[in-house]
Amino acid sequence: MRLGMGCLLRGSDGREVGRLCLCRREVVKARFGGSIIPAVHFEYHEPTSVREAVELGARFGADGRFLAGGTDLLIQMRRGQLRPRHVVSLHRVPGLDAIDVDGAVTLGALVTHRRLEREPSFRGALQALIEGAEVVGGHQIRNVATVGGNIVNASPAADVAPVLLALDAEVTCLGPGGERSLPLEAFASAPGVTARRPDELLTRARFARLPPHSATAFLKAGRRRAMEISLVCVAARVTLDASRERCLDVRIVLGAVAPTAMRARAAELGLRGQPLTAQALREAGRAAAGECRPISDVRASARYRALLVATLVERALARCGERIRQAA
């Protein structure tokens, strides 16, 4: 099927595609601001199996793009940042939208953020997954935006990817040469740059279930309470000993303060083996602020972002401790 970007404005049923691609700001600008969508044409493909999708990806290589939720891809095409000759939709591929919590936790690449925030098995120790998902865009965005898209887009300000990194998740890519898995921490190397090859399909993210006396938390700061890109976000995972006082293991992940989501390793090291006291949490926050590499831009200064890191890390760790003790 051959399509043009003009169809993004109005579908064949007469509805504006803002209801479909959900990039309302761009649609409003295009519809009422006088701008015209470039005449970018592409072939649209709808494989019905993972194998067929991978074969199409291998055939088209850098000339093709996989389409999941489309909340990033369609905007990039609209702006002329990407001009793929082939778009391979994954919506008819079975199995990519599955959540499996039997043993390890597996999230299919097409699991939406709305599914994450409504998944009952995540309430409790995996609460950070819900907290990260529920602040992504609005309801319409979360209904279509996917876990796989969040990972592959490799935005430094992503909300769900830092949580998965705090959970030591690994991602799996499938290509003509077979399947390979790698740690999520090694997947993104720069904004928009990942280890995924053009002919590979990211199929899932997977992480081990947490040990006893564990909890997670996610906090985000923006210039408004909703529909906002993170100025800073923090994901934390804490495991306490049987007394629920001393920290056995911890992960602290910072978003929007480096080219990719980053672990605050010095802060983690200083907290391991220590009682989870208010002083220890403050020191961890200060250590994390010293490790991050924020920039100054139109939304916030680097200094302000570093101050936010210190505060959010302290609060996220405290929230983890509270959740572990409340679950006792």
C-alpha positions as CSV (number, residue, x, y, z in Angstrom):
1,M,0.0,0.0,0.0
2,R,1.5,3.4,-1.0
3,L,0.7,6.3,1.3
4,G,1.7,9.9,1.5
5,M,2.2,12.1,4.6
6,G,-0.8,14.1,3.5
7,C,-3.0,11.3,4.9
8,L,-1.8,12.3,8.3
9,L,-4.0,15.3,8.3
10,R,-7.3,13.7,7.3
11,G,-8.1,10.0,7.0
12,S,-10.2,8.3,4.4
13,D,-13.1,8.5,6.8
14,G,-12.9,12.3,7.0
15,R,-11.5,12.4,10.5
16,E,-8.4,14.5,11.3
17,V,-5.5,12.2,12.0
18,G,-4.8,14.1,15.2
19,R,-7.2,11.5,16.7
20,L,-5.1,8.7,15.4
21,C,-1.4,9.8,15.6
22,L,-2.2,11.9,18.7
23,C,0.4,14.5,18.0
24,R,-2.0,17.3,18.6
25,R,0.3,20.2,18.6
26,E,1.7,19.3,15.2
27,V,-1.7,18.6,13.8
28,V,-3.1,21.9,15.0
29,K,-0.1,23.8,13.5
30,A,-0.5,22.0,10.2
31,R,-4.3,22.4,10.1
32,F,-4.7,26.0,11.3
33,G,-1.2,27.5,11.2
34,G,-0.8,27.6,7.5
35,S,2.0,25.0,7.3
36,I,1.7,22.2,4.7
37,I,2.7,18.6,5.3
38,P,5.6,17.7,2.9
39,A,4.7,15.3,0.1
40,V,6.6,12.4,1.5
41,H,5.5,9.1,0.1
42,F,6.2,5.6,1.4
43,E,5.1,2.0,1.1
44,Y,3.1,0.7,4.0
45,H,3.4,-2.9,5.0
46,E,1.4,-5.0,7.5
47,P,3.2,-8.2,8.4
48,T,1.2,-10.8,10.4
49,S,4.1,-12.6,12.1
50,V,7.4,-11.7,13.8
51,R,9.2,-13.6,11.1
52,E,7.6,-11.7,8.3
53,A,8.3,-8.4,10.0
54,V,12.0,-9.3,10.4
55,E,12.2,-10.3,6.7
56,L,10.7,-7.0,5.7
57,G,13.1,-5.2,8.0
58,A,16.1,-7.0,6.5
59,R,14.9,-6.3,3.0
60,F,14.5,-2.6,3.5
61,G,17.3,-1.9,5.9
62,A,17.9,1.8,6.5
63,D,15.1,2.6,4.0
64,G,12.5,1.2,6.4
65,R,11.1,1.9,9.8
66,F,9.0,-0.2,12.1
67,L,5.8,1.4,13.3
68,A,4.6,0.7,16.8
69,G,2.6,3.5,18.5
70,G,3.9,6.1,16.1
71,T,3.9,8.9,18.6
72,D,7.5,9.7,17.8
73,L,8.0,8.3,14.3
74,L,5.1,10.2,12.8
75,I,6.3,13.5,14.3
76,Q,9.8,12.9,12.9
77,M,8.4,12.1,9.5
78,R,6.1,15.2,9.7
79,R,9.1,17.4,10.5
80,G,11.2,15.9,7.7
81,Q,13.7,14.4,10.2
82,L,13.0,10.9,8.8
83,R,12.0,10.0,5.3
84,P,11.6,6.2,5.2
85,R,10.6,4.7,1.9
86,H,8.9,1.8,3.7
87,V,6.9,1.8,7.0
88,V,6.4,-1.6,8.5
89,S,3.4,-1.6,10.9
90,L,3.6,-4.1,13.8
91,H,0.0,-3.9,14.8
92,R,-1.0,-7.2,13.3
93,V,1.9,-9.1,14.6
94,P,0.7,-11.4,17.5
95,G,2.5,-11.7,20.8
96,L,4.4,-8.4,20.9
97,D,1.8,-6.9,23.2
98,A,2.1,-9.6,25.9
99,I,3.0,-9.1,29.6
100,D,4.4,-12.3,31.3
101,V,5.0,-12.3,35.0
102,D,5.5,-16.0,35.5
103,G,9.1,-16.1,36.8
104,A,10.9,-13.2,35.2
105,V,8.9,-10.3,34.0
106,T,8.6,-9.9,30.3
107,L,7.2,-6.9,28.5
108,G,6.5,-7.2,24.8
109,A,7.6,-4.3,22.6
110,L,4.0,-3.4,21.8
111,V,2.8,-3.2,25.4
112,T,1.3,0.3,25.8
113,H,1.9,2.7,28.7
114,R,-1.7,2.4,29.5
115,R,-1.3,-1.3,30.0
116,L,1.6,-0.7,32.3
117,E,-0.2,1.7,34.5
118,R,-3.2,-0.6,34.8
119,E,-1.3,-3.9,35.3
120,P,-2.3,-5.2,38.8
121,S,0.8,-7.3,39.3
122,F,3.0,-4.2,39.2
123,R,1.2,-2.7,42.3
124,G,3.6,-3.2,45.2
125,A,7.3,-3.8,44.5
126,L,7.1,-2.7,40.9
127,Q,5.1,0.5,41.5
128,A,7.7,2.5,39.7
129,L,6.6,1.0,36.4
130,I,3.1,2.4,37.0
131,E,4.5,5.7,38.1
132,G,6.7,6.1,35.1
133,A,4.0,5.1,32.6
134,E,1.2,7.2,34.1
135,V,3.1,10.5,33.5
136,V,3.8,9.9,29.8
137,G,1.7,12.4,27.8
138,G,-2.1,12.3,28.2
139,H,-4.5,9.4,28.1
140,Q,-4.6,9.4,24.3
141,I,-0.8,9.1,24.0
142,R,-0.6,6.4,26.7
143,N,-3.2,4.3,24.8
144,V,-0.9,3.9,21.8
145,A,2.7,4.8,22.9
146,T,4.7,1.6,23.5
147,V,7.4,0.3,25.8
148,G,9.5,-0.7,22.7
149,G,9.1,2.7,21.2
150,N,10.2,4.4,24.4
151,I,13.3,2.3,24.4
152,V,14.2,2.5,20.7
153,N,13.6,6.3,20.6
154,A,16.4,6.6,23.2
155,S,15.3,10.0,24.5
156,P,17.4,11.2,27.4
157,A,14.2,12.4,29.0
158,A,12.2,9.1,28.6
159,D,10.1,8.1,31.7
160,V,9.8,4.3,31.4
161,A,13.3,3.5,30.3
162,P,15.0,4.7,33.6
163,V,12.7,2.4,35.5
164,L,13.6,-0.6,33.4
165,L,17.3,0.4,33.8
166,A,16.8,0.4,37.6
167,L,15.4,-3.1,37.3
168,D,18.5,-4.3,35.4
169,A,16.4,-5.1,32.4
170,E,17.7,-6.6,29.2
171,V,16.3,-6.1,25.8
172,T,16.0,-8.7,23.0
173,C,16.4,-7.9,19.3
174,L,15.6,-10.3,16.5
175,G,17.2,-10.1,13.0
176,P,18.2,-12.2,10.1
177,G,21.1,-13.6,12.1
178,G,18.9,-14.7,14.9
179,E,18.1,-13.4,18.4
180,R,20.4,-11.5,20.7
181,S,19.9,-10.0,24.1
182,L,21.9,-7.2,25.8
183,P,21.6,-5.1,28.9
184,L,19.4,-2.1,28.5
185,E,22.3,0.0,30.0
186,A,24.3,-0.9,26.9
187,F,21.5,-0.4,24.4
188,A,21.4,3.5,24.1
189,S,24.7,5.3,23.5
190,A,23.4,8.8,22.7
191,P,20.1,10.6,22.1
192,G,18.3,8.5,19.4
193,V,21.3,6.2,18.9
194,T,21.0,2.6,20.0
195,A,22.7,-0.8,19.4
196,R,19.7,-2.0,17.4
197,R,20.7,-2.7,13.8
198,P,18.4,-1.4,11.0
199,D,17.3,-4.9,10.1
200,E,16.5,-5.9,13.7
201,L,13.2,-5.7,15.5
202,L,13.2,-5.1,19.3
203,T,10.8,-7.7,20.6
204,R,10.8,-7.5,24.4
205,A,12.3,-6.2,27.6
206,R,12.9,-8.6,30.5
207,F,14.0,-8.4,34.1
208,A,14.2,-10.7,37.1
209,R,11.6,-10.6,39.9
210,L,12.8,-8.6,42.9
211,P,14.0,-10.3,46.0
212,P,12.1,-9.9,49.3
213,H,12.1,-6.6,51.1
214,S,12.4,-4.6,47.8
215,A,10.6,-1.6,46.4
216,T,10.8,0.8,43.6
217,A,9.9,4.5,43.0
218,F,9.8,7.0,40.2
219,L,9.7,10.7,40.5
220,K,9.7,13.4,37.8
221,A,10.0,17.2,37.8
222,G,8.6,19.3,34.9
223,R,7.5,22.8,34.4
224,R,3.9,21.7,34.8
225,R,2.2,18.7,36.4
226,A,1.2,16.8,33.3
227,M,1.8,16.5,29.5
228,E,5.4,17.6,30.1
229,I,8.9,16.4,29.2
230,S,11.0,15.8,32.2
231,L,13.4,18.4,33.5
232,V,14.8,15.6,35.7
233,C,13.4,12.2,36.5
234,V,14.7,9.6,38.9
235,A,14.0,5.9,39.2
236,A,15.1,4.0,42.4
237,R,15.2,0.4,43.5
238,V,16.1,-0.6,47.1
239,T,16.4,-4.0,48.8
240,L,16.7,-4.0,52.6
241,D,17.9,-6.7,54.9
242,A,15.5,-8.8,57.1
243,S,15.3,-6.0,59.7
244,R,14.2,-3.6,57.0
245,E,16.8,-1.1,58.1
246,R,20.0,-1.7,56.3
247,C,20.4,-1.4,52.5
248,L,21.5,-4.6,50.8
249,D,21.3,-3.4,47.2
250,V,20.2,-0.2,45.4
251,R,19.8,1.2,41.9
252,I,19.6,5.0,41.3
253,V,18.9,6.0,37.7
254,L,18.8,9.6,36.5
255,G,17.0,10.8,33.4
256,A,17.3,14.1,31.4
257,V,20.7,15.0,32.9
258,A,23.0,13.2,30.5
259,P,23.0,12.0,26.9
260,T,21.3,8.8,28.0
261,A,19.7,7.7,31.3
262,M,22.5,7.0,33.7
263,R,23.1,5.2,36.9
264,A,24.4,7.2,39.9
265,R,27.0,4.6,40.8
266,A,28.9,6.6,43.5
267,A,25.6,7.3,45.2
268,E,24.7,3.6,45.0
269,L,28.1,2.5,46.4
270,G,27.8,5.0,49.4
271,L,24.4,3.6,50.3
272,R,25.1,-0.2,50.2
273,G,25.5,-1.7,53.6
274,Q,24.3,1.4,55.3
275,P,21.2,2.0,57.4
276,L,18.6,3.9,55.4
277,T,18.7,7.0,57.6
278,A,17.7,10.5,56.6
279,Q,21.4,11.6,56.6
280,A,22.3,8.7,54.3
281,L,19.5,9.6,51.9
282,R,20.7,13.2,51.8
283,E,24.3,12.2,51.1
284,A,23.1,9.9,48.3
285,G,21.2,12.8,46.8
286,R,24.2,15.0,46.9
287,A,26.4,12.3,45.5
288,A,24.0,11.7,42.6
289,A,23.9,15.5,41.8
290,G,27.7,15.4,41.6
291,E,27.7,12.6,39.1
292,C,25.1,13.9,36.6
293,R,26.0,15.9,33.5
294,P,23.0,18.2,32.9
295,I,22.9,21.0,30.4
296,S,21.3,24.4,30.4
297,D,18.5,25.0,27.9
298,V,15.3,27.0,27.5
299,R,13.5,24.8,30.1
300,A,16.1,24.9,33.0
301,S,19.7,25.6,33.9
302,A,22.2,22.9,34.6
303,R,22.5,24.1,38.2
304,Y,18.8,23.9,38.8
305,R,18.7,20.4,37.3
306,A,21.5,19.3,39.6
307,L,19.5,20.6,42.6
308,L,16.5,18.7,41.4
309,V,18.5,15.5,41.2
310,A,19.6,15.8,44.8
311,T,16.0,16.4,46.0
312,L,14.4,13.7,43.9
313,V,16.9,11.0,44.7
314,E,16.5,11.6,48.4
315,R,12.7,11.5,48.0
316,A,12.7,8.4,45.8
317,L,14.9,6.5,48.1
318,A,12.8,7.5,51.1
319,R,9.7,6.4,49.3
320,C,11.3,3.0,48.6
321,G,12.1,2.5,52.3
322,E,8.5,3.5,53.3
323,R,7.0,1.0,50.9
324,I,9.2,-1.8,52.1
325,R,8.2,-1.2,55.7
326,Q,4.6,-0.8,54.9
327,A,4.5,-4.1,53.1
328,A,5.8,-5.9,56.2
